[in-house]
Amino acid sequence: MTDAASNLPTVLEARNVSKIFYTGTHEVKALDSVSLTAARGECLAIVGESGSGKTTFANMLLGIYPPSTGEFFLDGELLPARRTLPLRRSIQLVQQNPLSALNPRRTVGASLRLALNVHDIGDRPGRKARIGALLEEVGLPAEFAQRFPSALSGGQRQRVAIARALACEPEVLVLDEPTSALDVLVQARVLKLLDELRQRRNLTYVFITHDLGVVRNIADRVAVFERGRLVEQAPTEAIFERPENAYTRSLIGAIPVITDDEEALRRKVMEENSAG
């Protein structure tokens, strides 16, 4: 099976996925019949404001929540609600806050070794060398394995979190606001690293964010969520230059302006939004 938008093999597919939560007698539909695909090597960004359903989608993809209706597929095979260890290895998460994602009582090396141990990757004598190689791949010296997370900067901790996800040799990375806790300069460096890793390893990214400015720099395709519904999806360039949905135009219009071209685009979409 191939992704129609990219002509590349489809790795992930969501078919009519919905999620309903119950609070007492009230029913809350967090996600409403969403269908999406992601191709091998593609970065699919899922964007929307808080409460749009993007994190719920990511949690279902990871197997944290089962869908109320609909199905997920990986390489054409149905993803069951209860994930086996190999399936959990195939789809890894990089969280928003690396400080809370890493155990403060474990060294960096111990956190990476745990991932290797759980998934029985490599032999025990070779794991130390593998940890060093993973750190170097994300731009950190091998000796950082001896450090604790508290001794690292925010950008360094996020690199460790990325290395831990890569330790499992996944097909897919779910990146949940992976740069929102970082300052702008560090954010740019981490995005550059993620793009290099995706190309080198032919990874598929599902990039969850509210920040369309970040999306523009990394995503191949964008899916826009509003109140649990998929309201628009298109290649990134088309989303920014020819947004069709009023909600998408409002998100683009809220991007902080940096250049004259972006200022012109912002005025254009705001005018279109007012007219529509």
Residue pairs with C-beta under 8 A, 6 or more apart in sequence:
1 9
1 10
1 13
1 76
2 8
2 9
2 10
2 39
3 9
3 10
3 37
3 38
3 39
3 42
4 37
5 37
5 39
5 221
5 235
6 39
6 42
6 220
6 221
8 39
8 40
8 41
8 42
9 39
9 40
10 37
10 38
10 39
10 40
10 76
11 38
11 39
11 40
11 74
11 75
11 171
11 172
11 204
12 36
12 37
12 38
12 44
12 61
12 72
12 73
12 74
12 172
12 204
12 206
13 36
13 37
13 38
13 72
13 73
13 76
14 34
14 35
14 36
14 37
14 57
14 61
14 70
14 71
14 72
14 73
15 35
15 70
15 71
15 72
15 73
16 33
16 34
16 35
16 69
16 70
16 71
17 31
17 33
17 34
17 35
17 57
17 60
17 67
17 69
17 70
17 71
17 72
18 29
18 31
18 32
18 33
18 34
18 67
18 68
18 69
18 70
19 29
19 30
19 31
19 53
19 56
19 60
19 65
19 67
19 68
19 228
20 27
20 28
20 29
20 30
20 68
21 27
21 28
21 30
22 28
29 228
30 53
30 56
30 228
31 53
31 56
31 57
31 60
31 228
32 53
32 228
32 229
33 69
33 70
33 229
34 53
34 57
34 70
34 225
34 228
34 229
34 230
35 70
35 230
36 44
36 223
36 230
36 233
38 44
38 172
38 204
38 206
39 204
40 171
40 202
40 204
41 198
41 199
41 202
41 203
41 204
42 204
42 205
42 220
42 221
43 195
43 198
43 204
43 205
43 207
43 218
43 219
43 220
43 221
44 204
44 205
44 206
44 207
44 219
44 220
44 221
44 222
44 223
45 207
45 208
45 209
45 215
45 218
45 219
45 221
45 222
45 223
45 236
46 54
46 57
46 58
46 206
46 207
46 208
46 209
46 222
46 223
46 225
47 54
47 209
47 210
47 211
47 212
47 215
47 222
47 223
47 224
47 225
47 251
48 54
48 210
48 224
48 225
48 226
48 251
49 210
49 226
49 251
50 210
51 227
52 225
52 226
52 227
52 228
53 225
53 227
53 228
53 229
54 208
54 209
54 225
55 176
55 208
56 65
56 228
57 208
57 225
58 93
58 174
58 176
58 206
58 208
59 65
60 66
60 67
60 72
61 72
61 79
61 91
61 174
61 206
62 91
62 93
62 174
63 79
63 81
63 82
63 83
63 87
63 88
63 91
66 81
67 81
71 78
71 79
72 78
72 79
73 79
74 87
74 90
74 91
74 171
74 172
75 171
79 87
80 87
85 118
85 119
89 119
89 168
89 169
89 170
90 170
90 171
90 172
91 170
91 171
91 172
91 173
91 174
92 165
92 166
92 168
92 170
92 172
92 173
92 174
93 165
93 173
93 174
93 176
94 101
94 158
94 161
94 162
94 165
94 173
94 174
94 175
94 176
94 178
95 101
95 161
95 176
95 178
96 176
96 177
96 178
96 180
96 181
97 181
98 149
98 154
98 157
98 158
98 160
98 161
98 181
99 149
99 154
99 157
101 161
102 108
102 111
102 149
102 157
102 160
102 161
102 164
103 110
103 111
103 149
104 148
104 149
104 150
105 148
106 114
106 148
107 145
107 146
107 147
107 148
108 135
108 144
108 145
108 146
108 147
108 148
108 149
108 152
108 160
109 128
109 131
109 145
109 146
111 160
111 164
112 131
112 134
112 135
112 145
112 160
112 163
112 164
112 167
113 127
113 131
115 121
115 164
115 167
115 168
116 122
116 127
116 130
116 131
116 167
117 127
119 168
121 127
121 130
121 167
121 168
121 169
122 130
128 145
130 167
131 142
131 145
131 167
132 142
132 145
133 142
134 163
134 166
134 167
135 141
135 142
135 144
135 145
135 159
135 160
135 163
136 142
137 163
137 166
137 197
138 159
138 160
138 162
138 163
138 166
138 193
138 197
139 159
139 193
140 156
140 159
140 160
140 163
144 152
144 156
144 160
149 157
149 160
152 160
153 186
154 181
154 182
154 183
154 186
155 182
155 186
155 189
155 190
158 178
158 179
158 181
158 182
158 190
159 190
159 193
162 178
162 190
162 193
162 194
162 197
165 173
166 197
166 201
170 203
171 203
171 204
172 203
172 204
172 205
172 206
173 203
173 204
173 205
173 206
174 205
174 206
174 208
175 194
175 205
175 206
175 207
175 208
176 208
177 208
177 209
177 210
177 211
178 190
178 194
178 207
179 186
179 187
179 190
179 191
179 214
180 209
180 210
180 211
182 190
187 214
188 217
191 214
191 217
191 218
194 205
194 218
195 218
197 203
198 205
205 218
207 215
207 218
207 219
209 215
212 222
212 240
212 251
212 252
212 255
213 255
213 256
215 222
215 236
216 236
216 240
219 236
220 235
220 236
221 233
221 234
221 235
221 236
222 232
222 233
222 234
222 235
222 236
222 239
223 230
223 232
223 233
224 230
224 231
224 232
224 233
224 239
224 245
224 247
224 248
224 251
225 231
226 245
226 247
231 245
231 247
231 248
232 239
232 243
232 244
232 245
232 247
232 248
234 242
234 244
239 248
239 252
240 252
240 265
241 265
243 249
243 252
243 269
246 273
246 276
249 269
249 270
249 272
249 273
249 276
250 269
250 273
252 265
252 266
252 269
253 266
253 269
253 270
253 273
255 262
255 266
257 263
257 266
